Amino acid sequence: MALSTQYDNYCERTDFSFWAEPINAMTNGWFVVAGVVAMMMLLRRPERWSEHLSLWLLAAIMIAIGVGSFLFHTFATHWAMLADIYPIYLFQIVFLWCYPRRALQLSIGMVLAFFVLYAAVTIASGHLPIELNGSEMYLPTIVTLAAFGLSYAIKQGFVDKLLLTAALVFALSLTMRTIDNAICTSWPIGTHFLWHTLNALVLLLCWLSLYRHDINTKVE
């Protein structure tokens, strides 16, 4: 597919001008805010920055997600879509590696097995006999966040409320993404901007969950 191929995927877009999706574009600023908040929290820590490399990386990726999604909702091209999705994939990979390794204390082999299972279920979800406006493949993420939050009690003695909250917020966020095109007639701006806003909160909650664990247990 040509990098210049253009997409008209969202309710708010009515043409291919740069600012055809002003609300969708500007709400990506919440990802930047989330990343900056995370970095400010790290800067206040007495430890050297090198002791929290993965947390710094996740914070930087949150900012990259905001930038990439802004590009997609302004240029609406294939190259911009790649700039949108790759940082999201990277955040998932880093978080889904770090959390089970550190917070759940799983072995490398178990985490690798989880990755294989997660990838398989995610791909299979894309073939469900239901149409959710492309949201089907995100369903395993809700289950994973909830499962991680509950599993935290096995090693730490209490559930991870931050991660459970992230799962609930992500479920609401996914609902906003799913109904976007279905309500265009009655609500022309759509609901995709709420997907951005709520997802920024989801990512920050995930980051805070890992941050809290690392600070409380002094594990990095």
Stockholm file with secondary structure:
# STOCKHOLM 1.0

chainA/1-220         MALSTQYDNYCERTDFSFWAEPINAMTNGWFVVAGVVAMMMLLRRPERWSEHLSLWLLAAIMIAIGVGSFLFHTFATHWAMLADIYPIYLFQIVFLWCYPRRALQLSIGMVLAFFVLYAAVTIASGHLPIELNGSEMYLPTIVTLAAFGLSYAIKQGFVDKLLLTAALVFALSLTMRTIDNAICTSWPIGTHFLWHTLNALVLLLCWLSLYRHDINTKVE
#=GR chainA/1-220 SS CCTTCBCCCSTTCSSSSTTSSHHHHHTTHHHHHHHHHHHHHHHTSSSCGGGGHHHHHHHHHHHHHHHHHHHHHHHCBHHHHHHHHHHHHHHHHHHHHHIIIIISCCCHHHHHHHHHHHHHHHHHHTTCSSCCTTCGGGHHHHHHHHHHHHHHHHHHSSCCHHHHHHHHHHHHHHHHHHHTGGGTTTCTTCSHHHHHHHHHHHHHHHHHHHHHHHHHHTCC
#=GC SS_cons         CCTTCBCCCSTTCSSSSTTSSHHHHHTTHHHHHHHHHHHHHHHTSSSCGGGGHHHHHHHHHHHHHHHHHHHHHHHCBHHHHHHHHHHHHHHHHHHHHHIIIIISCCCHHHHHHHHHHHHHHHHHHTTCSSCCTTCGGGHHHHHHHHHHHHHHHHHHSSCCHHHHHHHHHHHHHHHHHHHTGGGTTTCTTCSHHHHHHHHHHHHHHHHHHHHHHHHHHTCC
//
